[in-house]
Amino acid sequence: MIIVDLIYNLSVLAALSVLSGFIDSRHDRKSASGKILQGVLFGAVAIIGMLYPFHFVKGIIFDGRSIVISLCTLFIGPLSGIISSVMAAAFRIYLGGGGALTGCLVVTASFLIGLIFYGKKAQGKFKSTRSDLYAFGFLVSAVMMALMLTLPAASIRQAYTVITATVMFFFPLITLLIGKVLLDQEENKGYLDKIKHEKLLYQTTLYSIGDAVITTDIEGAIRNMNPVAEQLTGWSEQEAIGKKFTEVFTIIDEDSRLNVENPVEKILHEGVFYTLTAHPLLVSRNGRTIPIGNSGAPIKNEDGEITGAVLVFHDQTEEHTARENLLASEANFRNLFQNSPVGKSITGIDGSLRVNKAFREMLGYSDEELRERTWMDVTFSEDVRQSTEIFQAFLDHKINEARYENRFVHKNGTLVWTDTSIFLQRDTEGNPQFFITTINDITERKRIEEALKEGEEIFRHFMENSPIYVFFKDENIRAIRLSKNYEQMLGRPLEELIGKTMDELFPSELAKSMIIDDKKILREKKPVVVEEELNGKYYTTIKFPILIDGRPRFLAGYTIDITERKHAEERLNLFSHTVKSINECVCITDLQKTILYANKAFLNTFGYSEPEIFGKSLEAINPGSGIPMEKIFASTVLGAWQGELVGRKKNGTEFPILLSTSVVLDDKGQPIALVGVATDISEQKKLQGQLLQAQKNQSIGTLAAGIAHDFNNILGIVLGYASMLERSAGNNKKISEYSRIITQAVNRGAALVRQILTFARKTDIILAPMNLNDLLNEIISMLSQTFPRVITFHKEVERDLPVIHADRMQIHQSLLNLFVNARDAMPNGGAITIKVEKLTKARVQEKFPSADQDFYVCLNVADTGEGMTDATRRQIFDPFFTTKEQGKGTGLGLAVVYGVIQSHHGFIDVESTLGHGSTFQLYFPVPLASEKIISVPIEAAAESVGGTEMVLLVEDEESLLEMVRLLLESKGYRVMTAQDGNEAFNMYGRYTHEIDIVLTDMGLPGMTGMDLFKNLKQITPNVQVLFASGFFEPDLKSELLKFGAKGFIQKPYSPDEVLRKLREALDTRP
C-alpha cells in the first residue's frame, strides 16, 4: 500500500515540476513575485501530498513533503522554502494526531537541509549531479528516519519496520528524479535567456558590422544599401538608389574573368533562394576586384508575391587567404591527430575506424587491423549496449556531445578502461558525417579507484573493530568520523555523535580543553599528545592535522585507554617509594644474578654506592661468607628460599642476616627476575642469645624438677612394693600383685625416658613411606575400645591422598598424645573430628612462609572440649607445662608432638577459643615422588626362643648382669660375663673361637663399648656384637652400623626383646 501511495505522491510531484516551469516562464523565479508564487506552489503540492498520504496509524502519515520542501529551498531559495515550509507545517498541525510534532520537525529539518545545500550550491560546492542529488535525497530521508524517534513510543518500532526500506530506497530516487527535472528547467531557462541575448547581439552586430546588403524592387532597381555594400561596390546608397542592379553590382569569374549570371534576375524570375557556388570577384566602381561570397532571396509580401530581392554578400579576401591556410591547417591537424598523446578516433556512422597512434598502442592493434574492425568490435561486450545507445542518441539529435567510461578489449584479451568523449560532426545541412572521439586510458586510475575502494572498506572495518578510539574532525572542530567504540565510551549511537561539536559530546571542562588543543593543532600544524580523564577513566590522545594544499583542513587522532596503565603506574610508584622507604635491604637481580636494583637500606647496610653495584654480578660484590649462592639461586628460581646467613659489608665486616628470596614471574608465569629481602639481625641475635640463655636456664630447671618429681614417684613405688615383697614371702598372690605394680612403674619410667628423648630429638628417626589414613584407622580402632563411650570419632580423609615419609612410631606417639589431650579436655564427652587433606605450597605459605615443598598433607584434630585461653595456647608446647591435676600429666605430651613435627620438617598450628574446643593442624611435606600405599602391616612379636651358642655378656651393673645371665641360661645359652671393657677384651682373646656373639653395654668403665668393639675387630674382623644402652646417639649408632654392629637393645631390658634380638643376630651370621 505504501508503494501505491508513494506513486500518487510522485504523480503530484511530477505535476509540480510542470507547473513550476510554467510559472517560471511567466514570472522569473529570481524575481520576488516568482519566488513567492513558487513557494505557494510547492507549499500547495506539499498539502496535496498530505491529503493523499500513506496512513500508518491514526494521526501518523507519511508523504513526500520532505522532498517538496527540501527541493523548493534548494532550487528556488530561502524565501520560497519558508513559504512552502510554513504552509506545510500549518496544514500538518491542522491535521493533528500523534505524528504532528514529528511532521513539523521533518518540515523544519527538510527546509534547513535545503537551505544549507542552497548555500553550498551558490558557492559552487554542490554541483547538482546525479550522485549529489541522490546523496541530498538520502540525507533528507535519513534525517526524517531519525526524527521518527519523536513519534509516540508505541509507534516507533512499527514505523521503522514498515517504512524504513521504502523511504530509504524510493525517496532518494524521487528526489533525484524531480531534482533533475527542476535542474533541467533551471538550465533550459538559462539557455533561453542566453538565446535571447545572443539574438539581440546578433542583430546589433548584423546592422553594425554585418555583410553587405542590397535590396531591389521587382524590376531589379536598387532600393537601399548598407554601409558595407557601399564600401565594397564603391557606390554610395544615394547614388545607387534607382539604378539597375547590374550597373552597381558587377561580378566576374575568378578564373575566366568572364561575367557571371546576374543573381538578382534569377531570384526575381525564379523566386528561389540563390547561392553562388563558385568563387566570383566583385568589380568595384574604381575597378578593384574583390573576392566575395553571396547569397540572395526573394522579398515577398503577405500574400506571397515577390516584391523584390535581397542580396547579401561579403568580402572574402580573408576567406580566400584562409582557404590557403586551411590546407596547411589540415596538414597540421593530421599531424596532431596522429601524434596526440591521447587516443583519437574518427569513427564513421557505420562504426568504421580511423585512429591515431596512441589509440592503436592502447589496444595493441596495427592500423590495418583496426581498419578491418568497427568501434563495437573492439568494445567490451558488456559495454556495447551503452555505446550503441549513445551513438543512437547523437543520430536522433538527443545529445550533441557525450562523455562516458567505456571498456575496450586489448588484442591480448585484457580490458582497457577509458574515459571517452564523443562529438558528432554534421555537414552544413545537419547530416551526420562522422564521430570524433577522444579516448583517455584510465586503467591505472581505475586500479587506483579499486584500491581506494578496498582501502575504504578496510578503513571501515578498522573503524568498526578498532580497539583504540579513532576520530576525524573538520576545521570547525566537529566530529566527522568516529570509530564504533565511541558508542560505548559516550553511551550514544554513532549516528548521534557524527557532526557534533566537542561541547555536545563531552563535559564542558574536557570539551573546552579539547577545543583549545584542536585549535592549536590547526594553527601550528603540529601534532599534540595529551592525557585526558572522562568518567573515572584515563586516556592518552595523539592528535595531528591533515593538510590539503598546505592548509589544515581536517584534524585526526586516536585515543588509548590507559586507565589500567595509570593505576599500575600509581601502584608501581607507591611500591617504589615503599621499597625505598622500608628498613629491610631489598635487592633485585636478573636471572644471571646481575643487580638491577637495590634500595637505600641495602646500600647503607652493605656500605656500597649505586654505581658500585648496579649492573654488577651479585657474586662479584661477595655479599656474604659461606653463602650457598647456587643452592639459594636454584631454590629461588623454583619459588622461594628463606634462612639465616652471614653477610659481609664492603669493608669486610661480617654480620648475621635473615634472607628471604622469591622469584618474579611475568604474565605467562615465566621467571624474569629474582628479589631478595635481607634483615640485619645482629641486635636480634644478641637479644635472642640473652633470652635463649635465660630460657635455657629456666627450661633446665623446669626439666630437672619435672624429671626429679616423676622419677621420685616411680622410685617410691618400686621401693615401697619391693619392701612389701620382702614381707610377703610365701604369699604368691601378693608377690604376683606387687611384681605387676613394680613392672608397671618401671614401664612408666621407661616411657618417660622415651618421651624425654623424643622431646630432645635424641631418638632415631626411621623415615619410610606411610599412609596416614591407615595409621589413623589403627589408632581410632584402638581408642574406640579404650576411650569412654561418650566420646565419638569423625574422620574425613581426602581421596587419593599421597603418602608421606615419616617415622611411624613417632607419628603414632604424637597422634596418641593429641587424642589423649582431646579426651581429657572433654570429661563429659564430645566429638573428636579428624580431617586429612592435601594442600598446595601457596596455601601453606599463608601461615608458614618458609614452606618450600610443592604439596603438604594437613592433618586436623579438632575437639569440642573446654578450649583454652591465649595465654595457655602460647605455652602448650613448653616442656612440663600442663593444666592437668597433679599426677595426671607430665607436661611432655605436646612438647613431644612439637619436636616430632619439627624433626619431620613440618609445621604445627593450634586454634582454640575458651569454651569452644581446640583444633590442632599438623602439616607434613609430601616428597616429590610420592606414591600411594595401601597399608604397612604391623609385624607380630616373635616368639621368645633360645639356643646353645656361647654368649659373652658385658655389663658393669652387677644386678643387670646377673639378671640377663640367668635369662640367657634359662633358654639354653652358654654365658661368659665381664663387668668392664678390659676384662671383656681379655676374655675374648682367650676364648675367641668359643665365643659366638658379644652382648655389651655402651657405657662401660675403663673401655667404652665402642672402643671394645674396635679392639675386638682387630682380633676378629667379622666379630658379632650386640649393643645395649639406655640411649643411643643417632650419629654414633650410624657409625656402629657402618663398622658391622649386629643390632641394638634399648634399656631397660625387655626379656623378650633381648632373646629376639640375640636370636636374629645369631641366625644372620655369615
Backbone hydrogen bonds, N-H to C=O, Kabsch-Sander energy under -0.5 kcal/mol:
donor,donor_aa,acceptor,acceptor_aa,energy
5,D,1,M,-2.4
6,L,2,I,-2.1
7,I,3,I,-1.9
8,Y,4,V,-2.2
9,N,5,D,-2.3
10,L,6,L,-2.6
11,S,7,I,-2.3
12,V,8,Y,-1.8
13,L,9,N,-2.4
14,A,10,L,-2.4
15,A,11,S,-2.2
16,L,12,V,-2.2
17,S,13,L,-1.9
18,V,14,A,-1.6
19,L,15,A,-2.7
20,S,16,L,-2.6
21,G,17,S,-1.9
22,F,18,V,-2.3
23,I,19,L,-2.8
24,D,20,S,-2.2
25,S,21,G,-1.6
26,R,22,F,-1.0
26,R,23,I,-0.8
27,H,23,I,-4.1
31,S,28,D,-2.0
34,G,28,D,-0.5
35,K,31,S,-2.5
36,I,32,A,-2.4
37,L,33,S,-2.7
38,Q,34,G,-2.7
39,G,35,K,-2.5
40,V,36,I,-2.5
41,L,37,L,-2.8
42,F,38,Q,-2.9
43,G,39,G,-2.4
44,A,40,V,-2.6
45,V,41,L,-2.4
46,A,42,F,-2.3
47,I,43,G,-2.1
48,I,44,A,-2.8
49,G,45,V,-2.7
50,M,46,A,-1.7
51,L,47,I,-1.4
52,Y,48,I,-1.3
54,F,62,F,-2.9
55,H,53,P,-0.7
56,F,54,F,-0.8
56,F,60,I,-1.9
57,V,60,I,-1.1
60,I,57,V,-2.6
62,F,54,F,-2.0
67,I,64,G,-0.5
68,V,64,G,-2.1
69,I,65,R,-3.0
70,S,66,S,-2.0
71,L,67,I,-2.5
72,C,68,V,-2.3
73,T,69,I,-2.3
74,L,70,S,-2.3
75,F,71,L,-2.8
76,I,72,C,-2.4
77,G,72,C,-1.3
81,G,77,G,-2.3
82,I,78,P,-3.0
83,I,79,L,-2.3
84,S,80,S,-2.7
85,S,81,G,-2.6
86,V,82,I,-3.0
87,M,83,I,-2.2
88,A,84,S,-2.5
89,A,85,S,-3.2
90,A,86,V,-2.7
91,F,87,M,-2.3
92,R,88,A,-2.3
93,I,89,A,-2.4
94,Y,90,A,-2.2
95,L,91,F,-2.3
96,G,92,R,-1.8
99,G,59,G,-2.3
100,A,97,G,-1.6
103,G,99,G,-2.9
104,C,100,A,-2.5
105,L,101,L,-2.5
106,V,102,T,-2.6
107,V,103,G,-2.2
108,T,104,C,-2.8
109,A,105,L,-3.1
110,S,106,V,-2.7
111,F,107,V,-2.3
112,L,108,T,-2.6
113,I,109,A,-2.7
114,G,110,S,-2.5
115,L,111,F,-2.6
116,I,112,L,-2.6
117,F,113,I,-2.4
118,Y,114,G,-1.9
119,G,115,L,-2.0
120,K,116,I,-2.0
121,K,117,F,-2.6
122,A,118,Y,-2.2
123,Q,119,G,-1.6
124,G,121,K,-1.0
125,K,120,K,-2.6
126,F,120,K,-1.1
127,K,125,K,-0.5
133,L,129,T,-3.1
134,Y,130,R,-2.5
135,A,131,S,-2.7
136,F,132,D,-2.6
137,G,133,L,-2.6
138,F,134,Y,-2.7
139,L,135,A,-2.5
140,V,136,F,-2.4
141,S,137,G,-2.4
142,A,138,F,-2.9
143,V,139,L,-2.6
144,M,140,V,-2.3
145,M,141,S,-2.6
146,A,142,A,-2.3
147,L,143,V,-2.5
148,M,144,M,-0.7
148,M,145,M,-0.7
149,L,146,A,-1.6
150,T,147,L,-2.1
151,L,148,M,-1.8
155,S,152,P,-2.3
156,I,152,P,-1.0
157,R,153,A,-0.6
159,A,155,S,-2.7
160,Y,156,I,-2.6
161,T,157,R,-2.2
162,V,158,Q,-2.5
163,I,159,A,-2.4
164,T,160,Y,-1.5
167,V,163,I,-3.3
168,M,164,T,-2.8
169,F,165,A,-1.3
170,F,166,T,-3.3
171,F,166,T,-0.6
171,F,167,V,-1.4
173,L,169,F,-0.8
174,I,170,F,-3.2
175,T,171,F,-2.9
176,L,172,P,-2.4
177,L,173,L,-2.7
178,I,174,I,-2.9
179,G,175,T,-2.4
180,K,176,L,-2.2
181,V,177,L,-1.9
182,L,178,I,-2.8
183,L,179,G,-2.5
184,D,180,K,-2.7
185,Q,181,V,-2.5
186,E,182,L,-2.4
187,E,183,L,-2.8
188,N,184,D,-3.5
189,K,185,Q,-2.7
190,G,186,E,-1.6
191,Y,187,E,-2.4
192,L,188,N,-2.7
193,D,189,K,-2.3
194,K,190,G,-2.1
195,I,191,Y,-2.5
196,K,192,L,-2.6
197,H,193,D,-2.2
198,E,194,K,-2.8
199,K,195,I,-2.7
200,L,196,K,-2.3
201,L,197,H,-2.4
202,Y,198,E,-2.9
203,Q,199,K,-2.6
204,T,200,L,-2.5
205,T,201,L,-2.6
206,L,202,Y,-2.8
207,Y,203,Q,-2.4
208,S,204,T,-1.7
209,I,205,T,-2.8
210,G,206,L,-1.0
212,A,313,F,-2.4
214,I,311,L,-2.5
215,T,224,N,-1.9
216,T,309,A,-2.8
217,D,221,A,-2.1
218,I,307,T,-0.5
220,G,217,D,-1.4
222,I,243,K,-2.7
223,R,215,T,-3.6
224,N,215,T,-1.0
226,N,213,V,-1.7
229,A,226,N,-0.5
230,E,226,N,-2.2
231,Q,227,P,-2.3
232,L,228,V,-2.3
233,T,229,A,-2.7
234,G,230,E,-2.0
240,A,236,S,-2.0
241,I,237,E,-1.9
242,G,222,I,-2.7
243,K,240,A,-2.0
245,F,220,G,-1.6
247,E,244,K,-1.0
248,V,244,K,-1.1
249,F,245,F,-3.0
250,T,248,V,-0.7
250,T,283,V,-0.6
252,I,281,L,-2.5
253,D,258,L,-2.9
254,E,279,H,-0.5
257,R,253,D,-1.6
260,V,251,I,-2.4
266,K,262,N,-1.3
267,I,263,P,-2.0
268,L,264,V,-3.0
269,H,265,E,-2.6
270,E,266,K,-2.3
271,G,267,I,-2.1
274,Y,296,G,-2.9
276,L,294,N,-1.7
281,L,252,I,-3.2
282,L,290,I,-3.6
283,V,250,T,-3.0
284,S,282,L,-0.8
284,S,288,R,-3.0
285,R,233,T,-2.9
287,G,284,S,-2.3
290,I,282,L,-2.4
292,I,280,P,-2.0
293,G,314,H,-1.5
295,S,312,V,-2.6
296,G,274,Y,-3.1
297,A,310,V,-2.1
299,I,308,G,-3.6
300,K,298,P,-0.6
301,N,305,E,-2.3
304,G,301,N,-1.7
307,T,299,I,-4.0
308,G,299,I,-1.2
309,A,216,T,-0.9
310,V,297,A,-2.5
311,L,214,I,-3.3
312,V,295,S,-3.3
313,F,212,A,-2.5
314,H,293,G,-1.6
316,Q,291,P,-3.9
320,H,316,Q,-3.3
321,T,317,T,-2.2
322,A,318,E,-3.0
323,R,319,E,-2.7
324,E,320,H,-1.4
325,N,321,T,-2.1
326,L,322,A,-2.6
327,L,323,R,-1.6
328,A,324,E,-1.2
329,S,325,N,-2.7
330,E,326,L,-3.2
331,A,327,L,-1.6
332,N,328,A,-2.2
333,F,329,S,-2.8
334,R,330,E,-2.6
335,N,331,A,-1.9
336,L,332,N,-3.0
337,F,333,F,-3.5
338,Q,334,R,-2.2
339,N,335,N,-2.0
340,S,336,L,-0.9
343,G,439,I,-2.1
345,S,437,T,-2.1
346,I,354,R,-3.1
347,T,345,S,-0.7
347,T,435,F,-3.0
348,G,346,I,-0.5
348,G,352,S,-2.3
349,I,433,Q,-0.6
351,G,348,G,-2.4
353,L,373,R,-0.6
354,R,346,I,-0.9
356,N,344,K,-1.9
357,K,338,Q,-1.2
360,R,356,N,-2.0
361,E,357,K,-2.7
362,M,358,A,-1.9
363,L,359,F,-1.7
364,G,360,R,-1.9
365,Y,360,R,-1.2
370,L,366,S,-1.9
371,R,367,D,-1.9
372,E,368,E,-0.9
373,R,370,L,-1.5
375,W,351,G,-2.1
378,V,374,T,-1.2
380,F,407,R,-3.2
383,D,380,F,-2.2
384,V,380,F,-0.7
384,V,381,S,-0.8
385,R,381,S,-0.5
387,S,383,D,-2.2
388,T,384,V,-2.7
389,E,385,R,-2.4
390,I,386,Q,-2.1
391,F,387,S,-2.7
392,Q,388,T,-2.4
393,A,389,E,-2.1
394,F,390,I,-1.7
395,L,391,F,-2.1
396,D,392,Q,-2.1
397,H,394,F,-1.8
398,K,393,A,-2.7
399,I,393,A,-1.1
402,A,422,I,-2.0
404,Y,420,T,-2.5
406,N,418,T,-2.1
408,F,406,N,-0.5
408,F,416,V,-2.5
409,V,378,V,-2.7
410,H,408,F,-0.6
410,H,414,T,-3.2
411,K,363,L,-2.6
413,G,410,H,-2.3
416,V,408,F,-2.8
417,W,415,L,-0.5
418,T,406,N,-2.3
419,D,440,N,-2.6
420,T,404,Y,-2.9
420,T,418,T,-0.7
421,S,438,T,-2.7
422,I,402,A,-3.0
423,F,436,I,-2.1
424,L,400,N,-0.9
425,Q,423,F,-0.6
425,Q,434,F,-3.2
426,R,424,L,-0.5
427,D,431,N,-2.4
430,G,427,D,-2.2
433,Q,425,Q,-3.7
434,F,425,Q,-1.3
435,F,347,T,-3.7
436,I,423,F,-3.4
437,T,345,S,-3.1
437,T,435,F,-0.6
438,T,421,S,-2.5
439,I,343,G,-3.2
440,N,419,D,-2.1
440,N,438,T,-0.5
441,D,439,I,-0.5
442,I,417,W,-2.5
442,I,440,N,-0.7
443,T,417,W,-0.7
446,K,442,I,-3.0
447,R,443,T,-2.4
448,I,444,E,-2.5
449,E,445,R,-2.9
450,E,446,K,-2.9
451,A,447,R,-2.5
452,L,448,I,-3.1
453,K,449,E,-2.9
454,E,450,E,-3.0
455,G,451,A,-3.1
456,E,452,L,-3.0
457,E,453,K,-2.2
458,I,454,E,-2.8
459,F,455,G,-3.0
460,R,456,E,-2.5
461,H,457,E,-2.5
462,F,458,I,-2.6
463,M,459,F,-2.7
464,E,460,R,-1.9
465,N,461,H,-2.0
466,S,462,F,-1.7
469,Y,559,T,-2.8
470,V,468,I,-0.6
471,F,557,G,-2.4
472,F,481,R,-2.3
473,K,555,L,-3.6
474,D,478,R,-2.0
475,E,553,R,-0.8
477,I,474,D,-2.0
479,A,500,K,-2.5
480,I,472,F,-2.9
481,R,472,F,-1.5
483,S,470,V,-2.5
484,K,463,M,-2.9
486,Y,483,S,-1.9
487,E,484,K,-2.1
489,M,485,N,-1.7
490,L,486,Y,-2.9
491,G,487,E,-1.6
492,R,487,E,-0.7
496,E,493,P,-1.1
497,L,494,L,-1.3
498,I,494,L,-1.8
499,G,479,A,-4.3
500,K,497,L,-1.7
502,M,477,I,-0.6
505,L,501,T,-0.8
505,L,502,M,-0.7
506,F,502,M,-2.8
511,A,507,P,-3.2
512,K,508,S,-2.8
513,S,509,E,-2.0
514,M,510,L,-2.5
515,I,511,A,-2.7
516,I,512,K,-2.0
517,D,513,S,-2.2
518,D,514,M,-3.1
519,K,515,I,-2.7
520,K,516,I,-1.8
521,I,517,D,-2.3
522,L,518,D,-2.4
523,R,519,K,-2.1
524,E,520,K,-3.2
525,K,521,I,-2.0
528,V,543,K,-2.4
530,V,541,T,-2.6
532,E,539,Y,-2.8
534,L,537,K,-2.5
537,K,534,L,-1.9
539,Y,532,E,-2.9
540,T,560,I,-2.4
541,T,530,V,-3.2
542,I,558,Y,-2.5
543,K,528,V,-3.1
543,K,541,T,-0.5
544,F,556,A,-2.7
546,I,554,F,-2.8
547,L,545,P,-0.6
548,I,551,R,-3.0
551,R,548,I,-1.6
553,R,546,I,-2.0
553,R,551,R,-0.9
554,F,546,I,-1.6
555,L,473,K,-2.7
556,A,544,F,-2.7
557,G,471,F,-1.8
558,Y,542,I,-1.8
559,T,469,Y,-3.6
560,I,540,T,-2.9
562,I,538,Y,-2.2
562,I,560,I,-0.7
563,T,538,Y,-0.7
566,K,562,I,-3.4
567,H,563,T,-2.9
568,A,564,E,-2.7
569,E,565,R,-2.9
570,E,566,K,-2.6
571,R,567,H,-2.9
572,L,568,A,-3.2
573,N,569,E,-3.0
574,L,570,E,-2.8
575,F,571,R,-3.1
576,S,572,L,-3.0
577,H,573,N,-2.6
578,T,574,L,-2.5
579,V,575,F,-3.2
580,K,576,S,-2.4
581,S,577,H,-1.8
582,I,578,T,-2.0
585,C,678,A,-3.0
586,V,584,E,-0.5
587,C,676,G,-2.3
588,I,597,Y,-2.8
589,T,674,L,-2.7
590,D,594,T,-2.0
593,K,590,D,-1.9
595,I,616,K,-3.2
596,L,588,I,-3.4
597,Y,588,I,-1.9
599,N,586,V,-2.1
603,L,599,N,-2.1
604,N,600,K,-2.8
605,T,601,A,-2.6
606,F,602,F,-2.7
607,G,603,L,-1.3
608,Y,603,L,-1.3
612,E,609,S,-0.6
613,I,609,S,-0.8
613,I,610,E,-1.4
614,F,610,E,-2.7
615,G,595,I,-2.5
616,K,613,I,-2.5
618,L,593,K,-2.6
621,I,617,S,-1.0
622,N,619,E,-0.9
625,S,646,V,-2.0
626,G,624,G,-0.6
629,M,627,I,-2.4
632,I,628,P,-2.8
633,F,629,M,-3.0
634,A,630,E,-2.7
635,S,631,K,-2.5
636,T,632,I,-2.6
637,V,633,F,-2.5
638,L,634,A,-1.3
639,G,635,S,-0.7
639,G,636,T,-1.0
640,A,635,S,-0.7
641,W,661,T,-1.9
643,G,659,L,-2.3
645,L,657,I,-2.7
646,V,625,S,-0.5
647,G,645,L,-0.6
647,G,655,F,-3.3
648,R,623,P,-2.7
649,K,653,T,-3.0
650,K,606,F,-2.7
652,G,649,K,-2.0
655,F,647,G,-2.2
657,I,645,L,-3.0
658,L,679,T,-2.2
659,L,643,G,-3.0
659,L,657,I,-0.6
660,S,677,V,-2.4
661,T,641,W,-3.4
662,S,675,V,-2.2
663,V,639,G,-1.6
664,V,673,A,-3.2
665,L,663,V,-0.5
666,D,670,Q,-2.7
669,G,666,D,-2.1
672,I,664,V,-3.2
673,A,664,V,-1.3
674,L,589,T,-2.9
675,V,662,S,-2.5
676,G,587,C,-2.8
677,V,660,S,-3.1
678,A,585,C,-2.9
679,T,658,L,-1.7
681,I,656,P,-1.9
681,I,679,T,-0.8
685,K,681,I,-3.4
686,K,682,S,-2.1
687,L,683,E,-2.7
688,Q,684,Q,-3.4
689,G,685,K,-2.7
690,Q,686,K,-2.0
691,L,687,L,-3.1
692,L,688,Q,-3.7
693,Q,689,G,-2.3
694,A,690,Q,-2.1
695,Q,691,L,-3.4
696,K,692,L,-3.1
697,N,693,Q,-2.6
698,Q,694,A,-2.5
699,S,695,Q,-3.6
700,I,696,K,-2.9
701,G,697,N,-2.0
702,T,698,Q,-2.8
703,L,699,S,-3.8
704,A,700,I,-3.0
705,A,701,G,-2.6
706,G,702,T,-2.6
707,I,703,L,-3.1
708,A,704,A,-2.9
709,H,705,A,-2.7
710,D,706,G,-2.7
711,F,707,I,-3.1
712,N,708,A,-2.5
713,N,709,H,-2.0
714,I,710,D,-2.3
715,L,711,F,-3.5
716,G,712,N,-2.4
717,I,713,N,-2.0
718,V,714,I,-2.5
719,L,715,L,-3.2
720,G,716,G,-2.5
721,Y,717,I,-2.6
722,A,718,V,-2.2
723,S,719,L,-2.0
724,M,720,G,-1.9
725,L,721,Y,-1.7
726,E,722,A,-1.6
727,R,723,S,-1.2
728,S,725,L,-1.2
729,A,726,E,-0.6
731,N,728,S,-2.2
732,N,730,G,-1.1
735,I,731,N,-2.6
736,S,732,N,-2.7
737,E,733,K,-2.2
738,Y,734,K,-3.4
739,S,735,I,-2.5
740,R,736,S,-2.1
741,I,737,E,-2.0
742,I,738,Y,-2.3
743,T,739,S,-2.6
744,Q,740,R,-2.3
745,A,741,I,-2.3
746,V,742,I,-2.5
747,N,743,T,-2.8
748,R,744,Q,-2.6
749,G,745,A,-2.3
750,A,746,V,-2.6
751,A,747,N,-2.7
752,L,748,R,-2.3
753,V,749,G,-2.2
754,R,750,A,-2.3
755,Q,751,A,-2.4
756,I,752,L,-2.3
757,L,753,V,-2.6
758,T,754,R,-2.8
759,F,755,Q,-3.0
760,A,756,I,-2.2
761,R,758,T,-1.2
762,K,757,L,-3.2
763,T,757,L,-0.5
766,I,764,D,-0.6
767,L,765,I,-0.8
768,A,806,A,-1.4
770,M,804,I,-2.7
772,L,770,M,-0.7
775,L,771,N,-1.8
776,L,772,L,-2.7
777,N,773,N,-2.4
778,E,774,D,-2.1
779,I,775,L,-2.5
780,I,776,L,-3.2
781,S,777,N,-2.1
782,M,778,E,-1.8
783,L,779,I,-3.1
784,S,780,I,-2.4
785,Q,781,S,-0.6
785,Q,782,M,-0.9
786,T,782,M,-1.0
787,F,783,L,-3.5
791,I,788,P,-1.7
792,T,790,V,-0.5
792,T,830,G,-2.3
794,H,832,I,-2.5
796,E,834,I,-3.0
798,E,836,V,-2.4
801,L,798,E,-0.6
804,I,770,M,-2.2
805,H,925,P,-0.5
806,A,768,A,-2.2
806,A,804,I,-0.7
808,R,806,A,-0.8
811,I,807,D,-2.5
812,H,808,R,-2.6
813,Q,809,M,-2.5
814,S,810,Q,-2.5
815,L,811,I,-2.8
816,L,812,H,-2.2
817,N,813,Q,-2.2
818,L,814,S,-2.1
819,F,815,L,-2.7
820,V,816,L,-2.5
821,N,817,N,-2.2
822,A,818,L,-2.3
823,R,819,F,-2.5
824,D,820,V,-2.7
825,A,821,N,-1.5
826,M,823,R,-1.7
829,G,826,M,-1.9
830,G,790,V,-1.5
832,I,792,T,-3.0
833,T,831,A,-0.6
833,T,862,A,-3.0
834,I,794,H,-3.8
834,I,832,I,-0.5
835,K,833,T,-0.5
835,K,860,N,-2.1
836,V,796,E,-3.0
837,E,858,C,-1.9
839,L,856,Y,-3.2
841,K,854,D,-1.8
844,V,840,T,-1.9
845,Q,841,K,-2.9
846,E,842,A,-0.8
846,E,843,R,-0.6
847,K,844,V,-1.6
848,F,844,V,-3.1
851,A,848,F,-2.2
856,Y,839,L,-2.4
857,V,924,F,-2.9
858,C,837,E,-3.1
858,C,856,Y,-0.6
859,L,857,V,-0.5
859,L,922,L,-3.1
860,N,835,K,-3.2
860,N,858,C,-0.6
861,V,920,F,-2.7
862,A,833,T,-2.7
862,A,860,N,-0.5
863,D,918,S,-2.6
864,T,831,A,-0.7
866,E,825,A,-1.3
873,R,869,T,-2.6
874,R,870,D,-1.9
875,Q,871,A,-0.5
875,Q,872,T,-1.4
876,I,872,T,-0.9
878,D,875,Q,-2.2
880,F,891,G,-1.7
881,F,878,D,-1.5
881,F,891,G,-1.0
882,T,880,F,-0.6
888,K,885,E,-2.3
896,V,892,L,-2.7
897,V,893,G,-1.9
898,Y,894,L,-2.7
899,G,895,A,-2.3
900,V,896,V,-2.7
901,I,897,V,-2.5
902,Q,898,Y,-2.3
903,S,899,G,-2.4
904,H,900,V,-1.1
904,H,901,I,-0.5
905,H,902,Q,-2.0
906,G,901,I,-2.5
907,F,923,Y,-1.5
909,D,921,Q,-2.0
911,E,919,T,-2.4
913,T,917,G,-1.5
915,G,866,E,-4.1
916,H,913,T,-3.0
917,G,865,G,-0.8
919,T,911,E,-2.7
920,F,861,V,-2.8
921,Q,909,D,-3.3
922,L,859,L,-2.7
922,L,920,F,-0.5
923,Y,907,F,-3.1
924,F,857,V,-2.7
924,F,922,L,-0.5
926,V,855,F,-2.3
930,S,927,P,-0.7
930,S,928,L,-0.6
939,E,937,P,-0.5
947,G,971,K,-1.3
951,V,974,R,-3.1
952,L,997,I,-2.6
953,L,951,V,-0.7
953,L,976,M,-3.6
954,V,952,L,-0.5
954,V,999,L,-2.8
955,E,953,L,-0.5
955,E,978,A,-2.0
958,E,956,D,-0.8
961,L,957,E,-2.6
962,E,958,E,-2.6
963,M,959,S,-2.3
964,V,960,L,-2.5
965,R,961,L,-2.1
966,L,962,E,-2.5
967,L,963,M,-2.1
968,L,964,V,-2.7
969,E,965,R,-2.7
970,S,966,L,-2.0
971,K,967,L,-0.6
971,K,968,L,-1.0
972,G,969,E,-1.7
973,Y,968,L,-2.1
974,R,949,E,-2.3
976,M,951,V,-3.0
978,A,953,L,-2.0
981,G,1005,P,-1.3
984,A,980,D,-1.8
985,F,981,G,-2.4
986,N,982,N,-2.5
987,M,983,E,-2.4
988,Y,984,A,-2.5
989,G,985,F,-1.9
990,R,986,N,-1.7
991,Y,987,M,-2.1
994,E,991,Y,-0.9
995,I,991,Y,-2.2
996,D,950,M,-1.9
997,I,950,M,-1.4
998,V,1024,Q,-2.5
999,L,952,L,-2.7
1000,T,998,V,-0.6
1000,T,1026,L,-2.7
1001,D,954,V,-1.7
1002,M,1028,A,-1.9
1004,L,1002,M,-1.5
1007,M,1005,P,-2.0
1009,G,1002,M,-2.7
1012,L,1008,T,-2.6
1013,F,1009,G,-2.1
1014,K,1010,M,-2.0
1015,N,1011,D,-2.3
1016,L,1012,L,-2.7
1017,K,1013,F,-1.9
1018,Q,1014,K,-0.7
1018,Q,1015,N,-0.7
1019,I,1015,N,-0.9
1019,I,1016,L,-0.7
1020,T,1016,L,-3.3
1023,V,1020,T,-2.0
1025,V,1023,V,-0.6
1026,L,998,V,-3.4
1027,F,1047,G,-2.0
1028,A,1000,T,-2.2
1029,S,1049,I,-1.9
1033,E,1031,F,-0.5
1037,K,1033,E,-2.9
1038,S,1034,P,-2.3
1039,E,1035,D,-2.1
1040,L,1036,L,-2.4
1041,L,1037,K,-2.1
1042,K,1038,S,-1.9
1043,F,1039,E,-1.6
1044,G,1040,L,-1.0
1044,G,1041,L,-0.7
1045,A,1040,L,-2.4
1046,K,1025,V,-2.8
1047,G,1025,V,-0.7
1049,I,1027,F,-2.8
1051,K,1029,S,-2.6
1058,V,1054,S,-2.6
1059,L,1055,P,-2.4
1060,R,1056,D,-2.6
1061,K,1057,E,-2.8
1062,L,1058,V,-2.1
1063,R,1059,L,-2.3
1064,E,1060,R,-2.5
1065,A,1061,K,-2.2
1066,L,1062,L,-2.2
1067,D,1063,R,-2.5
1068,T,1064,E,-1.0
1069,R,1066,L,-1.3
